[in-house]
Amino acid sequence: MKVLVTGPSGAVGQYILEILMTTGFDVRVFSLPDSMHRVNFRDRIEMVPGQLSDKIALEEAVDGVDVVFHAAVISPPPGRKPETMNEVNIEGTRNLLEVCANRVKRLVFASSNNVYTPHRSPAMWPLTDDAPREAHGNPQQSAVGESLIAAEDLIFEAAERGEIEYAILRPTVVAGRKTPFIDQMVINILRNPDNLEMQRRMWDMMQWSHGSDIGRAAVIAGTHEKAKNQCFLVAGDEPITIYDVQALMWDIMNVGRSDNPHAEIASRNNMGLRKFDSRKLKSLGWAPQVGVKQCIAEVLGRLEFYSSAAINMPEYMLND
C-alpha cells in the first residue's frame, strides 16, 4: 500500500512515519524544504518538498497514494498567531483535500483533544469520542481548537460529497521526543518541588498519549474497515496529576530506594478516574503500550536529570 505522511518530522508525524516503516508500507513524505534534513529514514522513502499552500507540490505528493496521514498541523501548545494556525490547519487542509478528492481512498487526520472542552467535574468523566466539539482554554489554545474544528469540518464535508474516506484521531497531551508541555512541567517541578498546588489546579487530571501509541493508532485508522469515517480519542490508560509526575520523577532519579517522599501526596490527589475514553479505538485492537513513567524517563534523559544531584544543575543548563 502506498501512503503519504505530511509533517513527518513533527511531534506526531515522526511516530506515524516510524510505525509505517516497521509494518511494510511503501512510504512517501511531504515536508517543508527546510525540515527535510530532520526526517528519519531518508534513504528508504520518497520525499516531496513543499508547503500546504503549494498545490503543484501537493499534486506530486498524492500521486498514486492510497492513504494520506495528515500530521502537518499546528497543535497545542501553539505559540503562533491565529492567522498562522488558520493558514496551516484550515487552508492547508483545504488544499490537501482538493488534490486528494476522488484520487486518495482515505485521509487520516491528526487532530487534537483540544477540539473538546473537558468538564472539570469528575461526575462528567470520561469524555467520549462523540462529545460536542467546543474550543477551550487560553486565547492561543482556543485558537488552535477552533482551527482544528474548522479543518475537521472540511474533511466531513469532503466525505459527504463522496470525495474521500476519513479517520480523525484526537490525541491528548503528546509525549515522546517533542514534548514542550511535558518538558516545561518537568523543569518546573525540578525548580519548584514544594510549590505545585497552583499547577495542579491549572492542569487538573491528565492522560498522556505517547507518540508511538498515536502512530499505531494512525495505522489502524488508515487501514481498518471499521475506522472508515470515524473519529477516535487517543489517550493513555493512566490518569495522573502533577504530583504523580513528581513522584515518578523521584523514583527514576533514585533507583533502588523505596522512601519516596512524594508518594503519599500523589496518592491522595489522584482519584484514579479517567477523563478520556478511548474505548472505540480499543475495539479495533489498539491499546496504549508506553506508560507515564517511560514518558517521564525520556524527558529526564533528554535533560540529563538521571540523578538527584541533577536538580542543582546550573540555570543555563536547564534552558538549553
C-alpha positions as CSV (number, residue, x, y, z in Angstrom):
1,M,0.0,0.0,0.0
2,K,1.3,3.4,-1.0
3,V,1.0,6.0,1.8
4,L,1.8,9.7,2.3
5,V,2.8,11.4,5.5
6,T,2.6,15.1,5.9
7,G,4.6,16.8,8.7
8,P,6.9,13.7,9.0
9,S,9.3,15.4,11.5
10,G,6.6,16.8,13.8
11,A,5.6,15.5,17.3
12,V,3.1,13.1,15.8
13,G,4.2,12.7,12.2
14,Q,7.6,11.3,13.1
15,Y,6.0,8.5,15.0
16,I,3.4,7.8,12.3
17,L,6.4,7.5,9.9
18,E,8.3,5.3,12.3
19,I,5.4,2.8,12.7
20,L,4.7,2.8,9.0
21,M,8.4,1.9,8.3
22,T,8.2,-1.1,10.6
23,T,5.0,-2.5,9.1
24,G,5.8,-2.8,5.4
25,F,4.2,0.2,3.7
26,D,5.5,2.0,0.7
27,V,6.1,5.4,2.2
28,R,6.3,8.9,0.7
29,V,6.6,12.1,2.8
30,F,5.6,15.7,2.2
31,S,7.8,18.1,4.2
32,L,8.8,21.7,4.3
33,P,12.1,22.1,2.4
34,D,13.9,23.4,5.4
35,S,12.8,20.5,7.6
36,M,13.7,17.7,5.2
37,H,17.0,17.1,7.0
38,R,15.1,16.2,10.2
39,V,13.0,13.5,8.5
40,N,14.0,10.0,9.5
41,F,14.6,7.1,7.1
42,R,15.5,9.5,4.3
43,D,17.4,6.7,2.5
44,R,14.4,4.5,2.3
45,I,11.5,6.7,1.5
46,E,10.3,9.1,-1.3
47,M,10.5,12.7,-0.3
48,V,8.5,15.6,-1.8
49,P,9.4,19.1,-0.6
50,G,6.7,21.7,-0.4
51,Q,4.2,23.6,1.6
52,L,0.5,23.0,2.0
53,S,-0.1,26.2,0.1
54,D,1.6,24.8,-3.0
55,K,-0.9,22.7,-4.9
56,I,1.5,21.7,-7.6
57,A,3.8,20.1,-4.9
58,L,0.7,18.5,-3.3
59,E,-0.4,17.1,-6.6
60,E,3.0,15.4,-6.9
61,A,2.9,14.2,-3.3
62,V,-0.5,12.4,-3.5
63,D,0.0,10.9,-7.0
64,G,-0.6,7.1,-6.7
65,V,-1.2,7.2,-3.0
66,D,-3.9,5.1,-1.3
67,V,-3.9,6.7,2.2
68,V,-2.7,10.1,3.4
69,F,-1.7,10.6,7.0
70,H,-2.1,14.3,7.6
71,A,0.0,15.4,10.5
72,A,1.2,18.8,9.2
73,V,-0.9,20.8,11.6
74,I,-0.2,23.3,14.4
75,S,-1.4,21.7,17.6
76,P,-1.1,22.7,21.3
77,P,0.9,24.2,22.8
78,P,0.9,26.8,20.0
79,G,2.9,30.0,20.3
80,R,1.9,31.3,16.9
81,K,-0.6,33.8,15.7
82,P,-4.2,32.7,14.9
83,E,-3.7,33.7,11.3
84,T,-0.8,31.3,11.0
85,M,-2.8,28.5,12.6
86,N,-5.6,29.1,10.2
87,E,-3.3,29.2,7.2
88,V,-1.8,25.8,8.1
89,N,-4.6,24.0,9.8
90,I,-7.6,25.2,7.8
91,E,-6.3,26.4,4.4
92,G,-3.6,23.8,4.3
93,T,-6.1,21.0,4.9
94,R,-8.5,22.5,2.3
95,N,-5.7,22.4,-0.3
96,L,-4.8,18.9,0.6
97,L,-8.4,17.7,0.3
98,E,-8.8,19.3,-3.1
99,V,-5.9,17.4,-4.6
100,C,-6.9,14.2,-2.8
101,A,-10.6,14.3,-4.0
102,N,-11.5,11.1,-5.9
103,R,-7.9,10.1,-6.0
104,V,-6.9,9.0,-2.5
105,K,-9.0,6.4,-0.7
106,R,-8.7,7.6,2.9
107,L,-7.3,10.6,4.9
108,V,-6.2,10.1,8.5
109,F,-6.1,13.5,10.2
110,A,-4.0,14.0,13.4
111,S,-6.3,16.5,15.2
112,S,-6.3,17.0,19.0
113,N,-8.5,16.6,22.0
114,N,-8.3,20.4,22.1
115,V,-11.4,20.4,19.9
116,Y,-13.3,19.4,23.1
117,T,-14.0,21.2,26.3
118,P,-13.3,18.6,29.0
119,H,-15.5,19.1,32.1
120,R,-13.7,19.8,35.3
121,S,-16.2,17.8,37.3
122,P,-15.3,14.1,37.7
123,A,-19.0,13.3,37.6
124,M,-18.9,14.2,33.9
125,W,-16.0,11.9,33.1
126,P,-14.9,10.2,30.9
127,L,-15.3,12.3,27.8
128,T,-16.1,10.2,24.7
129,D,-15.3,10.5,21.0
130,D,-18.8,11.8,20.2
131,A,-18.7,14.6,22.8
132,P,-19.7,18.1,21.5
133,R,-16.7,19.9,20.0
134,E,-16.0,23.3,21.5
135,A,-12.6,25.1,21.7
136,H,-11.4,26.0,25.2
137,G,-8.5,27.3,27.2
138,N,-6.5,30.5,26.9
139,P,-6.7,32.5,23.7
140,Q,-4.0,30.6,21.9
141,Q,-5.4,27.2,22.9
142,S,-8.8,28.3,21.9
143,A,-7.5,29.5,18.5
144,V,-5.9,26.1,18.0
145,G,-9.1,24.3,18.8
146,E,-11.1,26.5,16.6
147,S,-8.8,26.0,13.6
148,L,-8.8,22.2,14.1
149,I,-12.6,22.1,14.3
150,A,-12.7,24.0,11.1
151,A,-10.3,21.6,9.5
152,E,-12.3,18.6,10.6
153,D,-15.4,20.2,9.2
154,L,-13.7,20.5,5.8
155,I,-13.0,16.8,6.0
156,F,-16.5,15.9,6.9
157,E,-17.9,17.9,4.0
158,A,-15.5,16.2,1.5
159,A,-16.6,12.8,2.8
160,E,-20.3,13.8,2.5
161,R,-19.6,14.7,-1.2
162,G,-18.2,11.2,-1.7
163,E,-14.7,12.5,-2.5
164,I,-12.7,10.7,0.2
165,E,-13.0,8.5,3.3
166,Y,-11.6,9.8,6.6
167,A,-10.5,8.8,10.1
168,I,-9.8,11.5,12.6
169,L,-7.5,11.0,15.7
170,R,-7.9,13.3,18.7
171,P,-4.9,12.5,21.0
172,T,-4.5,14.0,24.4
173,V,-1.1,15.6,25.5
174,V,1.5,14.1,23.3
175,A,4.6,12.5,25.0
176,G,7.7,11.5,23.2
177,R,10.6,13.3,21.6
178,K,9.0,16.6,21.0
179,T,7.1,17.5,24.2
180,P,7.4,21.2,25.1
181,F,4.4,21.0,27.5
182,I,5.8,18.0,29.4
183,D,9.4,19.2,29.3
184,Q,8.4,22.5,30.9
185,M,6.3,20.7,33.5
186,V,9.3,18.6,34.5
187,I,11.6,21.6,34.7
188,N,9.0,23.5,36.8
189,I,8.9,20.6,39.2
190,L,12.7,20.4,39.5
191,R,12.9,24.1,40.1
192,N,9.9,24.4,42.5
193,P,9.3,21.0,44.1
194,D,7.4,22.4,47.1
195,N,5.1,24.7,45.2
196,L,2.9,22.6,42.9
197,E,-0.6,23.3,44.0
198,M,-1.2,26.1,41.6
199,Q,0.0,23.9,38.7
200,R,-2.2,21.1,39.9
201,R,-5.3,23.3,39.8
202,M,-4.3,24.6,36.3
203,W,-3.5,21.2,34.7
204,D,-6.0,19.1,36.7
205,M,-6.1,15.4,35.8
206,M,-4.1,14.4,32.7
207,Q,-3.9,11.3,30.4
208,W,-0.8,11.4,28.2
209,S,-0.5,9.7,24.8
210,H,2.9,8.6,23.7
211,G,3.8,9.3,20.1
212,S,4.4,5.7,19.3
213,D,1.0,4.8,20.5
214,I,-0.5,7.5,18.4
215,G,1.4,6.2,15.4
216,R,0.0,2.7,15.9
217,A,-3.5,4.2,16.2
218,A,-2.9,6.1,12.9
219,V,-2.1,2.8,11.1
220,I,-5.3,1.2,12.4
221,A,-7.3,4.3,11.4
222,G,-5.8,4.2,8.0
223,T,-6.3,0.5,7.2
224,H,-9.2,-0.9,9.3
225,E,-12.5,-1.1,7.5
226,K,-14.4,-0.2,10.7
227,A,-12.4,3.0,11.1
228,K,-14.0,4.5,7.9
229,N,-15.5,7.9,8.6
230,Q,-14.9,7.7,12.3
231,C,-13.3,9.9,15.0
232,F,-11.2,8.5,17.8
233,L,-10.0,9.8,21.1
234,V,-6.4,8.6,21.7
235,A,-5.5,8.6,25.4
236,G,-3.2,6.6,27.7
237,D,-4.7,4.5,30.4
238,E,-3.1,6.2,33.4
239,P,-4.8,9.2,34.9
240,I,-2.2,11.4,36.6
241,T,-1.8,14.7,38.4
242,I,1.4,16.8,38.6
243,Y,2.0,15.1,42.0
244,D,2.2,11.8,40.2
245,V,4.7,13.2,37.8
246,Q,6.8,14.4,40.7
247,A,6.7,11.1,42.5
248,L,7.6,9.2,39.3
249,M,10.5,11.6,38.7
250,W,11.8,10.8,42.1
251,D,11.6,7.1,41.5
252,I,13.5,7.4,38.2
253,M,16.2,9.6,39.8
254,N,16.5,7.4,42.9
255,V,16.7,3.9,41.6
256,G,16.7,1.3,44.4
257,R,15.1,3.4,47.1
258,S,11.7,3.0,48.4
259,D,11.3,6.0,50.7
260,N,9.7,8.3,48.0
261,P,8.7,11.5,49.9
262,H,6.1,12.4,47.2
263,A,4.2,9.1,47.1
264,E,1.7,9.9,49.8
265,I,0.6,13.3,48.4
266,A,0.5,11.8,44.8
267,S,-1.9,9.0,46.0
268,R,-4.0,11.5,48.0
269,N,-4.6,13.8,44.9
270,N,-5.3,11.1,42.3
271,M,-8.9,9.8,42.3
272,G,-8.0,7.2,39.7
273,L,-10.7,8.3,37.3
274,R,-10.0,8.6,33.6
275,K,-11.0,11.9,32.0
276,F,-10.9,10.5,28.4
277,D,-12.3,7.3,27.0
278,S,-10.5,5.5,24.1
279,R,-12.9,2.6,24.0
280,K,-13.9,2.9,20.4
281,L,-10.3,2.8,19.2
282,K,-9.6,-0.1,21.5
283,S,-12.4,-2.0,19.9
284,L,-10.3,-2.1,16.7
285,G,-7.4,-3.7,18.5
286,W,-5.5,-0.7,19.8
287,A,-4.1,-0.4,23.3
288,P,-1.5,2.0,24.7
289,Q,1.9,0.4,25.3
290,V,4.0,3.2,26.7
291,G,3.4,4.2,30.3
292,V,3.7,7.5,32.0
293,K,6.9,6.5,33.8
294,Q,8.7,5.8,30.5
295,C,7.4,9.1,29.1
296,I,8.9,10.9,32.0
297,A,12.2,8.9,31.8
298,E,12.5,10.1,28.2
299,V,12.2,13.7,29.2
300,L,14.7,13.3,32.1
301,G,17.1,11.6,29.7
302,R,17.0,14.5,27.3
303,L,17.5,17.0,30.1
304,E,20.3,14.8,31.7
305,F,18.5,14.6,35.0
306,Y,19.2,11.0,35.9
307,S,20.3,11.6,39.5
308,S,19.0,13.6,42.4
309,A,22.1,15.8,42.3
310,A,21.0,17.0,38.8
311,I,18.3,19.1,40.5
312,N,21.1,21.5,41.3
313,M,22.3,21.9,37.8
314,P,23.1,25.4,36.7
315,E,20.3,27.6,35.4
316,Y,21.9,27.8,31.9
317,M,21.8,24.0,31.5
318,L,18.0,24.0,32.3
319,N,17.5,26.5,29.5
320,D,19.4,24.6,26.8
